[in-house]
């Protein structure tokens, strides 16, 4: 078919569907809401592409109901004829200059699945859009395509509903024609005398009621009626002949006629009185019968179709509530029984355990007949027992994937029932299949009417919905299990972290008490006048004091780290003069720098009249830590340069050294607790917590820290903190990053 012919046929099919510009329908809106929930996207559309526009039957997250067709995303999805995925619209030349990409609502991601009701002509798409670039997982795209099949099914159901409406209108017209025919001869006509005996009956009526003419002529017409009408018939005639007080003559109404085989037939009955002319006789009565079986069957089919639609809609839209109340499968089981007129129903899911498929029962009608069978039913319903026999009537369905239909179970070779089991007359087992995989099955038994292949076809939407619900059920179970695992892992990690922090805090306090005593005695020995120390003793005491002070500093760092991890580090932020703090830190470390032969440089900072919003004690600790590291890991005759500059609402402070640098492979371990890098100089003191503590303190004050390094040339450590004159954080703020601190991060990349 040429492109023009294809487009004309496509548009004809779309317009015949009579869905364009129709009001919103809950079935479509709930499905698009389900798509938005599953894929976590802000915009979901059921788009139908007309000649010059695309119109949205259902939409989530978009105000307009239609947009021009030219250049639309869905137009390209129809051209490609398959799933169209655009993960970043600004990188796709087809859409980079699209007005909805560059302008409101700034669409950045699109995924659309073409929709068709005949497998050939594409009428529109089920599409999702996002305002940021993103990548969909294969599972998400599979969900999108599966739900697109559900949209197609809704469109087909819409088409079927139109056909049923047309059929209903035709039936009403047919009934009107019957009303006209009643007064002619093309209907069932029965003529009776004033006593109710049949005088004449036409072939139409005989065929309708299954009689031969000689069987009914001369008989009372009441034999053609069900008993609840027959016993009043002669009284109706008498009342009419005496005073005209009857309820049937001259009126048409729906009643039931009685077939020769006992079947009740819905008919329209019109009775008229034909009196004799001049003799003044009582006359005859004429009854005109119109068969309403077809209208009755159409109404019955329409009612069944509406029942099916109602079940599908509720199953798809209320599945979360039904699952949370553990009533989904029971609801579907009851619905299946009602839809098929069956006494018993079963719905189960196929599990693959021990290397073979097994059936887990989700819902089952009660078939128990004694205490032992009641216990068996209870085990099956609870999932405590799985069915595995592949040769049973159930096994042929859930293992072999066959549809089993039998209307004479008594003669079926696989039909074996234990003594006392309720009798089963007929049986239908249908596999629930998705993309070639048997996900589950349903079975029904003991229907008043024989099961037919047409019933299996009619139940296909139900089967597809069950497949989708089983997949959703599995996904929700997996998500719940994963969430529980995450919760347990989180609780274990938090407990371990609390135990570690409490241990470190306790040990730090326990170590500091004897250490203070050691330092105190060392200082007393140094100051003793009665027993002056010789040179060798003085150096030993100085070494004791130096080592003790170093150990005390390490204990304080570990204690601070434990406080931060426990959320107990108190900060007192205020406006701080950065230049003053840098000068104090440099004065403190100048003796150490001279000892290592390193020059400290901070020229220009004395004119840097900018204040920071920070805890001055903790900021001094940060500066001393970074400067002491730059000194210790420097080279002889090296230098350390401190600079600062204002960037937006923050101040950027850098500490550059001319030391040995840091290898790229060591960078990931730089800010890990108790991790010291191999420098080739084992004499450098430290525990590996200084940088970790520095980062934690800065982040507590709303700042950031980073590092760049070139091995052999030196390193630069930098940090950023908010300006004191643009940000005021109340001292009562105990959060690591409050909202106002977050604004600093946004303004200071």
N, C-alpha and C positions, 0 to 999 in steps of 0.2 A: 504494500500500500504506500502510495506517495505521501510525502510529508503533509501536503495540503489536505489530502483525503483523511490522513490520520488525525490531523488537528480538528477537522470538521466533525469526524466521528467522535473524537474525545469531547468536544464541546457539546455535541448532541447528547452524549451520555450524561455529562455533568448537568445539563439543563433538564433532562428527563428525570434526574434524581430529585428535582424540585426542593433542593436544600439551601440554595443561595438566598441570602437575606432573610432566612428564617430566624425566629427567636432562639435564644440560648436554650440548650437542653442540658439537664443535670447529668445525663449519662456521659456526654462529651466533656463537660466541665470537670466532673469528678476524675475522669481519666487523665485530662491534662494536669490536674492537681496532683495526681499520683505520679505522673512523669516528673513534675517539678520536685516532688519529694524524693523520689528514687535517685535522680541524677543531680539534685542539689543545684538547680539552675534557676535564674530569676524570670526567664521568659520561656513559655511553651505555647506553641500555636498548632491548631489544626487548620491548615491553609488550603483553600480550594482555588485553583488558578482558572479564572475566567478569561475571556478574550483580551481585555485590556486592564484587568485588575486581578489582585489576589485578595480573596475575602476570607475572614477567619470565622469558622464555625464556632470555635472555642479558643480562648486566649487567657493566658496567665501572665501578668506583668507588662501588658501593653494596652494603652488606652484606646488606640484607634481600631476600627473594625475592618479596615481594608487599606491597601496601599497599591500604587501602580504596579502592573505586572512587569513592565520593561525594567530590566536591570535588577530584578528582585533575586534574592537568594534562591527562593523556591523554583524560579524559572530555570535556573541552572541545574537544580536537582532533577527536574523533569527532563531536561535535555540529556543528562547523563544516565537517567533511568535506574539509578541505584543510590545507595547511601552517599550523600555529599557531606564531607567533613572539612571544615575550614577552621583550623585551630587558632589562627591569628589573621583576621581580615586585613590588617594593614600590611601583611606580607604577601597577600594574594592580589595579583594585578587586576583581577576581575572586580574586586571589591574595595581596593585601597582608597579609591576616590568616591566611594558611594556616600551619598548625603547622610545616611543613617549610621555610617561608620565615623565620618568626620564631624557630624553634627549629632544632636540629641536623637536617640538615646545613647550614641557612641557604642554601637555593637562591635564586639571584638572576636566573638567566637560563634560558629554556626554548625549545627549538625541536623540534617534533614533526611527522612526516609520517604520516598515516593509512595503514594497511596493509589490503589487500584481495586476495583470490585470485580473485574473480569480477567485480571492477570495480564492484560494487554495495554489498555488505555489508562494513562496516569492522570488522575484528577487533581492531585494536590500533594501535600506532604504533612507528616507529623514532624515538626522541627522544634529544636531547642536552641536558645541563644543566650549568650553570657556577655557581660559588660567588661570582661577581662579575658585575655588569652588563656586557654586551658587545654589540657589533653584529657580525653576521655579514655577510661580503661576499656579493654575488650569486653568485660562483663557489662559495663554501662551501655556500650553500643549494642550489645546483645539484648539488654532490657529495652532499649529504644526501639529496636526492630521488632521485638516481640509485642510491645505495646502498640506499634504501628499496625500489626496484624489485628489487634483488638479494635483499633479505629476503623480499619477496613471492615471488620465484622459489624461494627455499629452502622457503617454506611450501608452494608448489605441488609442489615435489619431494617434500616430506614427505607431502603428500596422495597423490602418485603412488606413493610407496613403500608407503603403506598399501594402496592399491589393488592394487599388485603382490603384497603379502603376502596380501591376501584372495584374489587370483587364484591364488597359489601354494597356499593352503590348499584352495581349491576344486579345484585340479588334483590335490592329494594325495587328497582325498575321491573325486575321479573315478577315480583309480588304484585306490583301495580298492574302489570299486564294480566296476571292471573285474575285480579279483581274484575277486569273487563271481560275476560274469557268466561268468568263464572256465569254471566248472563247469556252466553252463547252455548256452543256445543263442545268446545275444545277443553273440557275439564271433566272431572268425575261428577256424574249426575246420578242422583238416586231419587226416584219418585215413589212416594208412599201415599196410602190412602189415609182417611181420617182416623182409622184405628191403628195406624202405625205399620201396616203390612207393606212390604216392598212390592210395588207394582211394576217398576221398570228400573233397570240399572244399565249404564253404558259400559263399553269395553274399557274405557280409561279407569273407571272405578273398580271394575273387576280385576284388572291388572294391578291396580294399586293395592287392593286388599287380598289378592291371591285366591279368589273364588272363581268357580264356574257359574254361569248364569242360573242354571237349574238348581244350584245349591241354595240360592238366596231368594229367588222369586217366591212370594207368598209368605216368607218369614218376616218376623218383626224386625224392624231396622235396629233395634237395640242390640242384636247380636254382633253388629259392626262397631260397637262402642265398648270401652272399658266399663267394668261393673259400676264404678262410682258415678258414671253419667247415665248408664243404661236404665237404672232403677227409677230415675226421675223423668224419663223421656215421655212416656204415655201421659203423665200428669201435665207436662208442658203443653202437649197437643190439646188435651181436654180444656185446660184453662184458656188457651187461645180461642178455641171454638166457642166457649161459653161466654167469655167476657173480654177476651183480648189481653188478659193479664198473663202474658208469657214472658220468657226471658231470652228466647232464641229466634223466634220468627221475625223476619225482616232485618236481622242484624248479622254481621259477619264477625267471627271471632276465631281465635286459635284454640283448637282442641286436639284430642288424640283419637285416632281411629284404631280399631283392633284388627290386625292382620289375622288371616286364617291360622297362622302358626303361633299366635299369641303375642307377636311383637307389636309394640305400640308405635304408631306412625304419627308424627306431628303434621296436622293439616289445618288449612283454613276452611272453615265451614260457613256457608251462607245459606239460610233457609228462607224460602218464600212460600206464601200461601196462594194456590191457584183455585179459586172456587168455580163451581159449575155456573153456566150462564142462566138460562131461564128456569131450570128446574128448582133452583134454590137449594141445591145439594150442599153438602158441607165441604166438598172439594178435596183436592190433593195438596200435598206439600212437596216442594222440590228442594232438595239439598244439593248444593254445589261444593265439591271437595277440591281443594288445591293442595298438592303435595308440598309441604314445607321442609322436607328432609334435607334438601340441599342448603337452604337458608340456615336451618338448625345446625348442620354440619359446619358451615362457614363460621357461624357465631361461635361454635365450639372450638374450631381451629384458631380463631382470633383470640378467644379467651385463653387457650393454651399458649399461644404465642406471647400474649401479654404476661402470662405467668412466667414463661421462660425468660423474657426480658427483665422482669422484676427480679428474678433470682440472680441473673448475671449482673445486673446493676448493683444489687446489694452486696453480692460476693466480691465485686471489684472495688467498690467504693467504701464499704464498711469492713474490709478484711482485717484492719488493725484492731478495731473494736471487737470483732468476732473472735480473733485470735487471742486478744488479751483476756476475754471472758471464757476462752476455751470452748466456744460454741460454733466455730466455723464449720467443722466437719459434720456436726450434728445438724446444723442448718441445711447444709448441702444434701445430707442424707434424707431429711424430711422433704426437701424440695424435690429430690429425685423420685421419691415415692409418689408425691402428689402429681408430678408431671406425667408419670407413666401409669398411674393407677395400680401400683404394685403393693403387695402386702409387706415385702421385705426388701431391704437395700443394704448395700455395703460399699464403703469407700476406703481404699487403702493406698499406702505409699510403698514403692519398691526400694528396699535397702540392699546394698551389696556387702554381705558379711560372710566370712568363712569361705570366700571364693565363689559364692553362688548367690543369685538373687533370692531375696526373701520378702514376704509381704507383711508390713506392719499395718494393722487395722486402726484407722482413725475413727470410724463410725460404723456401727453395726446394729441392725434391728435385733430385738430380743427373740432368739429361737430356742430358749432353754425350756426344758420339760421336767427337770428334777434338780435337786441340790447340786449334784455333781456337774451338770451342764451349766447351771448358773455360775459356778466357780470358773468354768472354762470360758464362758462369755465375758466374765469380769477380767480374766487374764488377757483375753484378746483385745478388749476395749482399752485396757491400760497400757498396751504395748509390751506386756510382760511375756507374751508368746508370739513368735513369728511363724508364719506359714511358709513351708519350703517345698512341699510335694509338687513337682512339675507336671505330674500326670493327672492331677485332679482337675475338676472343672474350673477352679480358680487358678491353679497352676498353669494351665494351658494359656491363660490370659496374661498373667503377670510375668511368667517366664518366657513363653513362646510368643507373646505379643499378638495373639489371635483374638478375633471377636467370636465368641461362642454364643450361638442362638439355638435354643432347643425348646420346642413347645410340647414335647412329650418326654418328660424326664424319666418316667417309669421305665422306658425302653432304652435309655442311654446307658452304654456300658460303663462309664465312669461314675454313674450315679449310685452311690451306696450310702444309705442313712442308717444310723444306729437305731435300735428299738426305742420307741417312744418319741422320736424326732418328729416335729410337725411336718405334715406332708408338703412336698414341693411339686407343683404341676409343671411349671415352665420356668425358663431361666435365660437371662441375657447377661453376658459378661463382656465388658468393653475395656480395652487397654487405654491408658492415658499416655499418649506419646508426644514427645517434643523433639524435633530434629532427629528422628530415628531412635531415640532413647525412650524406653518404657519407664516412665516416672511413677506410675501407679495404675490403678484400675478401679472401676466401679461395677457392681453387679446388682441386678434386681431379679425378683422371683415372685411368682403367684400373681400375675396380672389377669384380670377378668377377660381381657382381649388377648389373642395370640400376639407374640412379639414379631415384628417385621423388620426387614432391612431399612425400610423408610424411617422407622423410629430411630435407628442408629444414625442415619443421616441428619434427621431433625435435631438430634442431641449433640451434633458436632460443636455448636457454640458452647454448650455446657462442658463438653470434654476439653475444649481448648481453654476455657476459663479454669477448669480444675488443674490443667497443666501449669498455667501461670501461677495459680495460688499455691501449688506445691512448691514451685521454685521460690516464690516469695516467702513461704513458710520456712524453707531450708535456709534462705538468706538471713531471715530474722533470727533463726536459731544459731547460725554461725556467728552473727553479729553479737548476740547475747552472750555466747560462750567466749568470744574474743574480749568483749567488754568485761566480763567477770575475770578473765585471765589478767587483763590489764589492771583491774582493780586490786587483785591479789598481789601482782608484781609491785604496784605502786605502794600498797600497804607494807609489803615486806621491805621495800627500799626505804620508805619513810621510817620504819621501825629501826632498820639498820643504821640509818643516818642519825636518828635520835640517840641510839645507843652509843654510836661513835662519838657524837658531840658531847654527850654526858660523860663518857669515859675520858675524853681529852680535857674537858673542863675540870673534872675531878682530879685527874693526874697532874694537871698544870698547877692547881692549888696545892696539892700534896707536895709537889717538887719545890714549889717556891718557898715554902716555910723553912725547910732545912737549908736551902740555898741562901736565904737572907741571913741565916745564922752564920754560915761560912763566910759570907761577904763582911758581916759585922766583925767577926773575929780577925779577919785579914786586916781590916782597917784599924782595929785596936792594936794589933802587932806593929803596924807601920807607925803608929803614933806613940808607942810606948817610950817613955823617957828613962824608966828605971833599967830596962834591959835593951839598950840600943842594938839594932841589927847590923851585922857586918854586910859587906857588899853582896856576898853570895846569898845570904838569907833575904836581903831586901829584894833581889831579883826574883827569888822563889815566891815571896809573898806577893809581889806585883803580878807574877804569872798566875797565882791562885786567884787574885782579884780580877785580872783581865778575863781569865777563863770563866769565872763565876758570872761576871757581867754579861759575857757572850751567851752563856747558858740561860741567864735570866731573860735576855732579849728574845732568845728562841722560844722560851716558854711563853712569854707574853704574846709572841706572834701566833703560836698554836692556840692559845686561849682566845685571842681575837678571832681567829678563823672559826673556832668552835662556836663563839658567840654569834657570828654572822650566820653560820649554817643553822643555828637554833633560833634565829630571828630575834636575838636579845642584844644586839649591838645598838647602843643609844647614840644618836647623832644630835648635835646642837648647831644647826646651820645658822650662819650669819654672813653679813657682807665682809669679805676678807680682802685685804690689800695683798695682791699676788706678789708684787715686787718686794714687799717687806718679808713675806714668808720665804721667798727664794734667797734673800740676803741672809736670813737667820740660818737656813739649812746649809748654805755654803760656808758660813762661819763655823758651824758645828763640824763640818766634814773637812775643813781646810787642813787640820793636822794629819788626818788620814791620807788626804791627797798628797801632802808633802812627803809622807812616809813612802808612798808608792811612786813618787816622782811624776805626778799628774797635775796638770793645771786646770783649775775651775774657771770658766769664763761665763759671765752673765751681763756683759756690757750692753747697755741700751735698756735694760729692764728697769733701771732706776727712774726712767722717764715714762714708764708704762703705767699710766694713771687709770687702771681698770680694776674694778673689784669683782670678786667671784662670790657666788652664793654657796658656801660650803662650811663644814665643820673645820675650824682652823687647826685643831690638834691632829685630826685625821689627815687633813691635807698636808700638814708638815710631815707626818709619817710617810705619806706617799712620796713626797719630794725626796726625803732622806733615803728612802728605800731605792728609788730609781737612781739617785746620784751615787749612793754607795756601791750599787751594782756596776755603774759605769766606771767607777774608780777601780774596783777590785778586778774587773775583767778587761782592764785597759792594758796598754803596753808602757814600758818605761819611757819617760819624756812625752807621754801622750797628753791628750787634752779632753775636757768635757765641756760642751757648749750648751747653755740653756737659753732657749728662745721662747717667745710668746707672741701671739697675734690674735686679734679679734676676728671671728668668722660668724656673721649673723648675730644670733643671740647667745653665742658661746665664745669661750676663750680656748685656743689651741696652744698647749704647752708641749715643747719637745725637748728631750735630753739626748744629745748626740755624743758619741764617744769615738775614739780612734782605736778601739780595741780589736780583739781577735775575731769578732763577728759570730754569727750563728748560722750553722748549716741548715739548708732547706728542710732536710729530713728531721731535724730536731725541733722545728717550729711547732708542730702539733703538741709537743710535750711541754712547751714553755710555760703554760699556765695551768699545768696539772699539779695537784698537791703532792709534796714530798718527792718531786721528780727533779733531779739535778742533772744538768747536761755534762757530758764528758768534755772537759776543757784542756786536759793535759796538765793541769795545775791542781793537784789534790790538796794543796795547802790552803786554798780559798775556802773560807768558812761559810756555812749556811746549811739550811734544812730543806730548801726547795719550797717553802711556803710563802716567801716574801712577795713574789709576783702574784701569786694566787690571792693573798691578802690585799695587795694593792688594787687588783681588779675588782674584788668584792667591795672594798671601801668606795671606790669611784662609782660603781654601779649603784650602791646604796645612796650616793649623793646625786644620782641622775646623770652621771658621766659615762665616758667610754675610754678604753685604752687600746692601743695597738702598737705594732712594732714592724720596722723594716730593717733588713740587715744584709750586708755583703761580707761573706767570710774573708778574713784577712784585712778588711778595710774599716770595719766598725759597724755599729748599730745605732738606730734611732728609736727610742721609746717615746710615744706621745700620748697625751690624754686630753680630753675635752670636758669642760664643766660649764654650767650656765652662768651668765653674767649676773652680778649682784643687783644691778640697777634695772634689770628687765624682768626678774623673776623673784618672787618672794614666797618661800615655802614655809608654812607655819611650823614651829618646833614640834607641834603635836603630831605632825605627819610621820607615821611609822612605816608606811609602805615603801618597798625598795624603789618603785618608780610610780609616783603619783601622776595624775593627769597633767598637771602643769610641767612636771619634769619630762613627760613624754613629748610635750610641745617643743621643749628644747631640743630633743633628739630629732624631731622632724625638721626644725630650722637649722640644724647643724649636722650635715651628712657625714 
